[in-house]
Amino acid sequence: MKITKLELFKVLPRWLFLKIETDEGICGWGEPVIEGRADTVRAAVEELSEYLIGQDPLKIEDHWQVLYRAGFYRGGPILMSAIAGIDQALWDIKGKYYNAPIYQLLGGPCREKIRVYCWIGGDRPADVGKAAKEKMEQGYTAVKMNGTEELHYIDSYAKVEAAVSRVAAIREACGPHFGIAVDFHGRVHKAMAKVLAKELEPFKLMFIEEPVLPENNEALRDIANHTSTPIATGERMFSRWDFKNLLADGYVDIIQPDLSHAGGITECKKISAMAEAYDVAVAPHCPLGPIALAACLQLDACTPNVFIQEQSLGIHYNRGGDLLDYLKDPKVFTYENGFVKIPEGPGLGIEVNEEKVREMAQKGHNWKNPVWRNEDGTVAEW
């Protein structure tokens, strides 16, 4: 079997899909994208495709090594996202070739279902108590929200108090045992992160996410000394080498590799195994489309230290297209009592609605994240 064609589709709301075809008629799907840089990742995939045409798609590890190492310069969000989508599609082909879900080819399942959480509140969170209550009534057992708007290096306690009041509203609406995660989104610098983490501790959060930017991970030591709340990070880290020092330093409790950013299923399985050796949990990052989620669920199925899965149904970014719109059978992602079952079909376990993909690719998108500024005019982290 040989790879004959790679085809890319930029579809609403902000996604990029990849289809890899073979001479035996087996096709695989992947989702290589960096949000806001879809065209750049597309160019990287197209460049890498020159090597892949004519290759045996089943040699996944060898292809991963070539794509990562043979270019001399390696790593980073663009290249690793391109490799990630290719890797997902190759695993989809391999699963279909052997008529088995991917997790069966990675050691078999260790669970039948995985807990999921959903987003509330948007980039500038409001009415989160009501939103969380609605999600709980829909059967979810956990939500995540952005903690703050823009924050300067040193900022006012009024903004901290506003964030605390929003979390308090969720806890009041949903009770003492409902899961609440607060995403600092890298918007918070070290000094304010220490304050915010300490102030949020009484609400017994599931975790705080990306309390500082990943390039400032050494600050996690100070933040960990100010709170007992589990600390999560990793969505902007792209290989096992990026995670190596983070795990060795011992100040993170949950890592969040993104299977569309961090080298795909192949690499994230290795990253997760590294984390297990450090007694660290995994909660894969996935505010993306159905192919990315399907890849996550295949990893979740065979990875014991995964404890919860992010998913994007109804997320505030999904305007013009949503998670289930591109599937022939949307019931594959049915959420029940806060869990989703692991898909049992071959490969990724989903059937992409290619007709819908091609229709939406005619519309395309040019999604970009906003540029935020502090009150004094300086650029703020989004």
N, C-alpha and C positions, 0 to 999 in steps of 0.2 A: 504494500500500500504506500502511495506517495501523496504528498501535499501538492495540490494543483493550483490553488487560488486562495488569496486572503482578500476579504471584502469588508469595508468599514461603513458604519451607518451612524451619523450624528443625529440623535433623536431627542425630542423634548422629554423631560424638562431641561436636563443638563448632562445627558449621558452619551457615551460612545460605545456602540456594539461592534463586535468583530465576528465574522463567520469565516471559518477555515474549511475548505472543501478538499476532498481526496478523490483519487481515481477509482475508488471502490464505491463511491456514492455516499460514504459516511461523512457527515458534516459536524463540526463542533462550534460552539458559541462561547465567546468571552466578552468581558467588559473592561477594556483598557481605557482608563480616563483619569485625569486630574481635573477636579471641578474648576472651571474657569480657564482651563488650558487644553480643551478637547482637540483643537486643531494641532497643537504642538505634539500631543501624544499620537495623534493620527499620523503625523509625519514620521515619528519614530517607529511606529509599527510598519509603515510602508518601507522604511529603510531596512528594518530587520527582515522583512519578507523576502528580500533578495537572497538571503541565505536559506530560508525555509522551503522555498519552492523546489520540489523534487525530492525532499527529504522524507524519511519514514516518520510519520507522526507519533508512533509508539515509543520512540526514543526520547522520552520527555526529559529525563535528567541530563542527558548529553546535550540536548538542544538548550536547556536552561544554562548549562555551563558555558556553552559557546556564546550565546547571546549576552551573557553577563561579562565574561572574561575576555573574549576575543577582540573586543573593541578598545582595549587598553584603559580608556577612561570608563569608569563604571559607577553604578549607584545613582542615587538622587531620584526625585519624584517622577521625572519624565521617562527616563529609561526603565525604571523599575515598574512603572505602570504599564508601559508597553509590553514588557516581559510578562507581567501579571495576566493581562488579557489573553496573550498568546498561550500561556501556560494553562489557563482555565479551559480554553478551547481544545487544546491537545488532550487534556484529561477527559473532556466531554467525548471526544472521538474515541479515546481508549476504552472508556466505560461502555460506549455503544458497541464497539468492536467485540468486547467480551460479554456484552449483554448483562452488565452489572453496574450498580451505582458506584461512584468513585470511591466511597468509603470502604467498600468491600475490597478494593485494590490497595487500600492503605492500612490493612490490618483488621478490617471488620468493625462493626459498630460496638460502642460501649454505652449507647443510650438509644432510646426510641424517639425522644422528643427533646426540645430545648426551650428553656424559658426565653421570652422575648420582652423587650421594652419598646415604648414608642416615644416620640417627641411631642412636647407641648410648648407653647409660648412664643416660638419664633425667635428672631435675632434680637428683638427688643421686647422681652417677655412681658405679657400683661394678661390678667384674668386667669392666671395659672391654676388657682384653686378650683375654679369652675371647670377648667379644661381637664384637670387631673381626675376630678370626680366623674366626668363623662367617660374618660378612658377606663376607669375602674368599673363603671357600670357596663362597659362593653366587654369586660372580662380580663383586661390587663391587670397585672399585679405590680407593675413598675413603670415609671416614666422618667424621662430625662429632660432638662431644660437648661438653657443658657442662664448663667448666674447673673450677669451684669451686662450693661451696655459698655461703652468705652470707658476705660480707666487710665488715668495718667500714672506715671511712676509713683507719685504720692498723690492721693486724691482725697476727696471729702468722705467723712464717715456717713454723710447722708446717703451716698450711693451704696455703701455697705449695708446700712440699715434698710434701704429699699430692697436689696437682694434678700436679706434675712426675712423681711416681711412677706415676700413672695413664697419662700420656702415654708414659712409658718402657715400660710394660707393653704398650701397643699396638705401639710400634716394635719391641720384642723379638719379639712374636708374629707380626707381619706383614711384617717386613723393612724394608730401608732406603728402598724406593721407593713404598711404599703411602701414599696420600694421607691426611693427618690434618689436620683443622681443629678448632680449639679455640674455642668460643664463650664469651667472657667475660660475655655476656648483659646487659651494663650493670650487673652485680653488683659490679664492681670499680671502685673509685675511683682517681683518677689516680696517687697515690703507689704503691699496691699494683700497679696495672696496669704501671707501669714495671718493678717487680721481677719480676712474673710473666712479662712478655714477654721479659725478658732471660734468665731461668732456662729458658724453654722453647726458646730459640733453637737449642741443639745438636740438637734433634730434627727440624729441617728441616721445619717444618709447612707445609702448603699455604697456610693463612692463620690469623690470629687474628681473631675476629669481635667487633664492638662492644666494644672494650676499655674504652671509657667510654660513658656515656649520650650520645645525640646532642645533647642540650642543652649538653654539654661538649666538643663536637668540637674546640674550640681546643686541647684537651689532646693531640690526636693528634700535634701537632708534637713535644712532649716524648717521647711514647712512640715515635714513629718514630726519634728520635735514640738510642733504647736497643735497637733491634733492626733486623735486616735482613729479618725475617719479613714477608711481605705483610700489610697491614692491610685488613680489610673492615668495612663498616658500611652502614647505610641502611634496614634493615627498618622503623625507626620514623621515616622521613622520607617525605613524602607528596606532593611535587610537584617540578617542575623548579626552582622557586624555592627550595625547601628544599635541593636539591643544589647550587645555584649556587656558594655560598661554599665548600662542602666541596671541590668540584672545583678551584676557583680557588686554594685554599690549598695544594693539592698534597701532602697528607700521607696520602691514602688511595690504595690500589692496586686495590681491588675495591669496587664498590657493589652493594647488594643490595635494590633496590626490590622491593616486594611487589605483584604485579599485582591483588591483591584489596584493597590498602590505598592504593596510590599512583595512583589515577585510572584504573586499567585498562590495556588494551593501548595505547590512544591516547597516554596520558601516559608510560607506561614506555618506549615506543618513542622518544619525544623525549628522555627522561632518558638512555637508553642512547646515543643519538647525541651528546648533550653529553659523556658520559663518553669516547666514542671520540676526541673532539677533544682530550681531556686525556691520552690514552694510558692510560686506566683500564679495567680489565676489569669485566664484569658477571656476577654469579651470582645470579639472581633468588631471592628468599626465598619459600618455599612449603611450610610445614608444615601445609598445609590439604587440601582435598578434591580430587576429580577434575576439577571444572570449573576451579578455580584452576590446577591443573597443566596442563590442556589449554591454557589461555590462555598460560601460561608457554612451553609448547613451540611455540606459534605465533610468539611473539616470538623465541624462541631460533633458530627456523628461518631468520629473515631478519635477524639481528643478529650481525655478525661478531665483536664483542668480548665476547659471552657465551662463557664457557669451561666452565661446569659448572652443573648444575641441582639444586637441593634438591627432594626429594620425600618424602612422608610415609608410605609403605607400612611398616606395623609400628611407627611411632613411638609412644613411650610414652603420648602423649595419646589414641591411638585405641582407646578402650574402648567397646564397644557398636556400633562401626561403623568400617569401614576404607576405604581409598582405592578399592578395586575393587568394593565392595559395591553401589555406586549406578550401575554401568555395565551395559549390556546385553552388551557384549563387552569383558570385562576384559583380553583379550589385546592391546588397543590400547596398553597400558602394559607390554609385556614387556621386561624388562631383560636385556641380553645383553652379557657381557664389560665390564660397567660402563657401558654406554650404553643409551639408549632411542631408538628410531626416532621420527622426527617423524610424527605422524598425518597421513594424506593425504586423509581424508574431508572433506566440505564443512564450512565454518564452523570450529568448534573441533575437529572431527575425531573427536568422541566421540558416542555415543548414550546419553543419560541414561535410566536405568530409572525412568520416572516412577511406575510402580506401587510400586516399592520406596521412592522418595522420599516418596510420600504415606503409605505405611504407617509409615515411620519418623517422619514429621512428627507423627503422632498421639502418639508418645512424647515428642518434643521433647527438650530438654536445658536445663540451667541451669549450664553450665560456667563456673567462675570459677578464676582462678589463685590459688595459695595466698598468704597473707599471712605473710611471714617476719619474724623479729625477731632482732637480735643478742643475744648472751648478756646484755648489760646492759639489755635490754628495748626498745631503740630499733628503729624499723622498718628493715628491711634491704631492699635491692633484690632482687626475684625475677628 
